[in-house]
Amino acid sequence: MTKKHHKEQEEIQETINTEAAETAAEETAAIPAATEADMEAEIAARDAEIQKLREEVMRRAAEFENFRKQKEREAALSGTRMLENTVRDLLPLIDDLKRLMSHIPTEMQEMAAAKPFIEGVELIRKNFMSLLERKGVKEIEAKGKVLDVNFHEAITQIDAPGAEPDTIVEEYQTGYTLGDRVIRHAKVIVAK
């Protein structure tokens, strides 16, 4: 570049800077000076807006926390209901295994050839009960207890010498609880 061209560039730049300074001075003169009272009012208005937004954020956070807790409760309840329904579906199988074990003829129990089958069925029943107990399922005690309608369902009454009235003398079908809830009442026969 030539010196002449360089000098022209400097003059153009100086003119631009001068015009920019003049424009900025004019714009500053056009803006009225804010008073201290106006500024305090503006600050107060902004503080009020900030407080309003802060309260809105806190309310939304609380609503979200309540929503999250509700969904957790619903998920836990759904899991419990599913387990309860599954256990109810399995109870007839346990009843069948229990009946099978109680109806094995004495001669068959003493036969060496039948012993492995009998022990196998008993092992299946024990494993089944062990699985249910780990899930919180328990049998309801009935025989010899006083009838409690919260746990027992009386299907009939019989004369039972030596037994107190409303005492359970025989269990027709075992009842079960899952935690605190009764999932099947014990069907029982009680003394008159």
C-alpha positions, 0 to 999 in steps of 0.5 A: 500500500502507498503512503497516500492510500494509508493516509486516506484510510486514517482520515476515514477512520478518524471521521467515523470515530468523530461521527460516532462520538457525536451521535453517542453524545446526542443520544445521551442528551436525548435520554432524560436523567433518571431520578433516584426515586424512579430508580428505587421504584424500578428496583422495588418493581423488579424485586416484587417480580423476582419474589413472584417468580420465586414463589411460582418456582417453589409451588411448581417444585412442591407440585412435582414432589407430590406428583413423584410421591404419588407415582411411587405409591401407585407403583408400590401398590400395583406391585403388591396387587400383582403379587397378591393376585399371583399368590391367589392363583397358586393357592389351589396348587398348594391345596392339591399338593396338601390333599395329595399328601394327606390321602396317600394310603399307608401301604403305599407309604411303606413301599420302598418303590413309592417312597421316592415319589412321595418324598418328591411331592413333599419336597415340591410342597415344601419348596413352594411354601418356602417360596411363598414365605419369602414373599411374605405369605403365611398360613392362618392358624385355625384348628383349636383357635376361637373363630375370628371373622377377620381370618376365618370363615365358618362353613358349618357348626357341629356338636363337639363334646369337650370343645368351647362354643365357636372353637375351630374343631376342623380346618376345611381349607387353609387360609393365607395372609400376605403381610397384614392382608388376608388373601384367603380366609381359612374355611373352618368347622366350628363347635356349637 
